[in-house]
Amino acid sequence: MQPDIWSLYPRMLKSRLFEEEIARLWQEGLISGEMHSGTGEEAIIAGVVTQLQEGDAMALDHRGTAALLMRGVDPVLLLRELLGKPDGLCAGMGGHMHLFSREYLAASSGIVGAAGPTAAGFALSAQHLRPGTIAVAFFGEAAMNQGMLMESMNLASAWKLPVLFVCKNDNWSITTRSTEVTGGDLLVRARGLGMPAVEVDGLEVSEVWEAARIAIEHARTGHGPTFLYARCVHLDAHFLGFQLTRGINHPLKELPGVVLGLLKAFLHPGGTSLGKRLAGLKKIMATMLATRNDPRRKPEFDPVRRTRNLLASDPVRLQEVEERIKDEVNGVIRATLGEVQP
């Protein structure tokens, strides 16, 4: 059985364009607080969510917009929620990190690792009330260091709960390299709890889809959970407006104030030694250069572009699909704000 790329790509593209519109509204100040974009995760989300059926449940992390959109939640309700409107998905009370849909049995949380116990609860309910249905948990690799997630995986394995645990690893725990705060191999850790653990390229939707298909069938037939480990790239860093990426993307606008502040601190009388200040300055500059030169910022690490390349042999059909999706997203913005996008 092969995935239908022509069906998966439109969902990925719609998610990308929708989140780009969210970023625009956030930049304009219409959306309050932090905003954690899921751009770069589209292949993982599409490869899993498009295989869910009625009665299946989703436990999401703080990047839940794409999963809800691909599951079928009304994008106007989603966008109205992010804008804090009382007619939003959660009456404007949840923001982007605490989104819920009773209709689709979906719940998200900004608490790292919370997707684990939520999914285990969904799966226990499914096991007793909706045999043949499953739950999916989405979380980042740093969540694997949270006790409640590990306990949930242990319980799911011991009770053979129908859960698919999806770990999205972008190698960063906010601003810290994940390898610096995580010991051992996460695949080995999951297998140590008695469940199958599979690694996939999170940029290749076909690979994710096939691994998820096997894992979902495993869960539906009463064989218990699976751990799916997918590597990806967060194209907008940890959150929109992240200082390092702002400085790199808009150096003339962002860096003068940063440089001035660093110089003042460096030349300030008193405090630590000049050597330590110089070492700190070098570390900051090295971090900025590493971010600027990160090979993952290249187009080939964009899952939407990769998937699009697979369809380039039929440019007429591809153009029709892309125009249709752009019109759909434009319609959502127009219905929400009364705006027409170019």
C-alpha positions in Angstrom: 0.0 0.0 0.0 1.4 3.4 -1.1 0.6 6.9 0.2 -1.2 9.2 -2.2 1.2 12.2 -2.4 -1.4 14.2 -4.4 -3.6 13.9 -1.3 -1.0 14.6 1.3 0.7 17.6 -0.4 -2.4 19.9 -0.4 -2.8 19.3 3.4 0.8 20.1 4.0 0.6 23.2 1.8 -2.6 24.4 3.4 -1.0 24.0 6.9 2.1 25.9 5.8 0.1 28.8 4.2 -2.2 29.0 7.2 0.6 29.2 9.7 2.3 31.8 7.5 -0.8 33.9 7.8 -0.8 33.4 11.6 2.8 34.6 11.7 1.8 37.7 9.7 -1.1 38.5 12.1 1.2 37.9 15.1 3.8 40.3 13.6 1.1 42.9 13.2 0.2 42.5 16.8 -3.2 41.0 16.3 -2.3 37.8 18.1 -1.0 38.2 21.7 1.7 36.3 23.6 4.2 33.7 22.3 3.5 31.9 19.1 5.0 28.4 18.5 4.8 27.6 14.8 4.8 24.1 13.5 6.4 25.0 10.1 8.8 22.2 9.3 6.6 19.5 10.9 4.1 19.1 8.1 5.4 15.8 6.8 5.2 14.2 10.3 1.7 15.6 11.0 0.3 14.7 7.5 1.9 11.2 7.5 0.1 10.4 10.8 -3.1 12.5 11.0 -4.4 11.7 7.5 -4.7 8.0 8.6 -6.9 8.7 11.6 -10.5 7.6 11.6 -13.7 8.6 13.4 -13.3 7.9 17.1 -9.5 8.3 17.1 -8.1 10.8 19.5 -5.1 13.2 19.4 -3.1 14.6 22.3 -1.0 17.6 21.1 1.8 19.8 22.3 2.1 23.5 22.0 2.4 23.2 18.2 -1.1 21.8 17.6 -2.4 24.0 14.9 -1.3 21.8 11.9 -2.7 18.6 13.4 -6.1 20.2 14.1 -6.3 21.7 10.7 -5.4 18.4 9.0 -7.9 16.6 11.2 -10.7 18.7 9.9 -11.2 21.4 12.5 -12.8 24.6 11.0 -9.8 26.9 10.3 -12.0 30.0 10.9 -12.7 28.8 14.4 -9.0 28.1 14.9 -8.0 31.5 13.7 -10.7 33.3 15.7 -9.4 31.4 18.8 -5.8 32.6 18.2 -7.2 36.2 17.9 -8.8 35.7 21.3 -12.4 36.1 20.0 -15.3 34.7 22.0 -16.6 32.8 18.9 -13.2 31.0 18.6 -12.7 27.3 18.9 -12.4 27.5 22.7 -14.3 30.8 23.2 -11.0 32.7 22.9 -9.8 31.3 26.2 -7.2 28.8 25.0 -4.8 30.7 22.7 -2.6 28.5 20.5 -1.2 26.3 23.2 -4.5 25.1 24.8 -6.8 24.1 21.9 -9.5 21.5 22.3 -12.1 19.9 20.0 -14.6 17.6 21.5 -15.9 16.7 18.0 -12.5 15.4 17.0 -11.4 14.1 20.4 -8.4 16.5 20.4 -6.6 18.3 23.2 -3.4 20.3 23.3 -1.3 21.6 26.2 1.6 23.9 26.7 2.9 21.7 29.5 5.9 19.8 28.2 5.2 16.0 28.2 1.4 16.4 28.9 0.6 14.7 25.6 1.6 11.4 27.2 -0.9 11.1 30.0 -3.6 12.7 27.8 -3.1 10.1 25.1 -2.9 7.3 27.6 -6.3 8.4 29.0 -7.8 8.7 25.5 -6.5 5.2 24.7 -7.8 3.6 27.9 -11.2 5.0 27.1 -10.9 3.7 23.5 -9.9 0.3 24.7 -13.1 0.0 26.8 -15.6 2.2 24.9 -14.5 2.3 21.3 -12.6 -0.9 20.4 -10.6 -0.5 17.2 -9.9 3.2 17.8 -6.6 4.7 18.8 -4.9 7.7 20.3 -1.9 9.6 19.1 0.5 11.7 21.2 2.7 14.4 19.6 5.6 15.8 21.5 9.2 17.1 21.1 12.3 15.2 22.1 12.8 17.2 25.3 9.5 15.8 26.6 11.1 12.4 26.8 12.9 13.8 29.9 9.6 14.4 31.7 8.5 11.8 34.1 4.8 11.9 33.2 5.5 11.0 29.6 7.8 8.1 30.5 5.2 6.8 33.0 2.5 7.1 30.3 4.6 5.1 27.9 5.2 2.5 30.6 1.5 2.2 31.4 0.6 2.0 27.7 3.1 -0.8 27.2 2.0 -2.7 30.3 -1.7 -2.5 29.5 -1.3 -2.7 25.7 -3.1 0.6 25.2 -3.7 1.6 21.5 -1.3 4.6 21.4 1.1 5.9 18.8 3.7 8.1 20.5 5.2 10.5 18.0 8.4 12.2 19.0 9.4 15.2 16.8 13.1 15.8 17.2 14.5 19.0 15.9 17.7 18.7 18.0 16.9 21.8 20.1 15.4 22.2 23.5 14.4 25.8 23.2 17.9 27.3 23.0 19.9 24.3 24.2 21.2 21.4 22.1 19.1 18.4 23.1 22.1 16.2 23.2 23.5 18.3 26.0 20.5 17.6 28.3 19.4 14.1 27.2 21.3 11.0 28.0 21.3 7.8 25.9 19.3 6.8 22.9 15.6 7.6 22.9 14.8 4.7 20.6 16.5 2.4 23.1 14.7 4.1 26.0 11.3 3.4 24.3 12.2 -0.2 23.6 13.3 -0.6 27.2 9.6 0.0 28.1 8.6 -3.0 25.9 7.3 -1.3 22.8 8.4 -1.2 19.1 10.4 1.9 18.3 10.9 3.1 14.7 13.0 6.0 13.4 11.9 7.8 10.2 13.0 10.9 8.3 10.5 13.5 9.4 11.1 15.4 6.2 9.8 12.6 4.0 6.0 12.3 4.2 5.9 8.9 2.5 8.3 7.4 5.0 6.4 8.8 7.9 3.1 7.6 6.4 4.3 4.0 5.9 5.7 3.8 9.5 2.6 5.3 10.9 0.4 2.9 8.9 2.1 -0.1 10.4 2.0 1.4 13.9 -1.6 2.4 13.7 -2.6 -1.1 12.5 -0.6 -2.6 15.4 -2.5 -0.5 17.9 -6.0 -1.0 16.3 -5.6 -4.8 16.5 -4.8 -4.8 20.2 -1.0 -5.2 20.1 -0.3 -2.0 22.1 1.7 1.1 21.5 4.5 2.1 19.2 7.2 4.8 19.5 7.7 6.8 16.3 10.9 8.9 16.2 11.0 11.5 13.5 13.7 14.1 12.9 12.6 17.5 11.6 13.5 21.2 11.5 11.6 24.0 13.1 11.8 26.6 10.3 10.8 29.4 12.6 13.0 28.3 15.5 11.4 27.7 18.9 8.9 30.6 18.6 8.1 33.5 16.3 10.4 36.4 17.0 13.2 34.3 18.4 16.1 36.7 18.9 18.8 34.8 17.0 16.7 34.3 13.9 15.4 37.9 14.0 19.0 39.1 14.0 20.0 36.9 11.1 16.9 37.5 9.0 16.9 41.3 9.6 20.4 42.3 10.6 20.2 46.0 9.7 17.0 46.4 11.8 17.8 44.1 14.7 21.6 44.0 15.3 22.5 47.6 16.0 20.6 47.6 19.3 22.1 44.2 20.3 25.6 45.2 19.4 25.3 48.4 21.3 24.1 46.6 24.4 26.9 44.1 24.2 29.5 46.8 23.8 28.2 48.7 26.8 28.3 45.5 28.9 31.8 44.7 27.7 33.2 48.1 28.5 31.3 48.6 31.8 33.7 49.2 34.7 33.5 46.6 37.4 32.0 43.2 37.2 33.8 40.1 35.9 37.2 40.0 34.3 37.9 41.2 30.8 38.9 37.7 29.8 35.6 36.3 30.9 33.7 39.0 29.1 35.6 38.4 26.0 34.9 34.6 26.3 31.2 35.4 26.7 31.2 37.7 23.7 32.9 35.1 21.6 30.3 32.5 22.6 27.5 34.8 21.6 29.0 35.5 18.2 29.7 31.8 17.7 26.1 31.0 18.4 24.9 33.6 15.9 27.3 32.3 13.2 26.3 28.7 13.9 22.6 29.6 13.6 23.2 31.6 10.4 25.3 28.8 8.8 23.0 25.9 10.1 22.7 23.7 7.0 19.1 22.9 8.0 18.1 26.4 7.0 18.6 25.3 3.3 15.5 24.7 1.1 16.2 21.0 0.9 15.3 20.7 4.6 11.8 22.0 4.0 9.3 19.1 3.9 6.7 21.0 1.9 9.3 21.8 -0.8 10.5 18.2 -0.8 7.0 16.9 -1.3 6.3 19.4 -4.0 9.3 18.2 -5.9 7.8 14.7 -6.1 4.8 16.2 -8.1 6.8 18.5 -10.4 6.4 16.1 -13.3 2.8 17.2 -13.7 3.1 21.1 -13.5 -0.5 21.8 -14.7 -2.1 19.7 -12.0 0.3 21.0 -9.5 -0.6 24.6 -10.3 -4.3 23.8 -10.1 -3.8 22.3 -6.6 -1.7 25.2 -5.3 -4.1 27.8 -6.6 -7.0 26.0 -5.0 -5.3 25.8 -1.6 -4.2 29.4 -1.8 -7.9 30.3 -2.5 -9.0 28.3 0.4 -6.6 30.0 2.8 -7.5 33.3 1.4 -11.1 32.5 2.0 -10.4 31.7 5.7 -8.6 35.0 6.2 -11.5 36.9 4.4 -14.1 35.1 6.5 -12.2 35.8 9.7 -10.9 39.4 9.1 -12.6 40.6 6.0 -9.2 40.7 4.3 -8.3 39.7 0.8 -4.8 38.4 0.3 -2.8 38.7 -3.0 
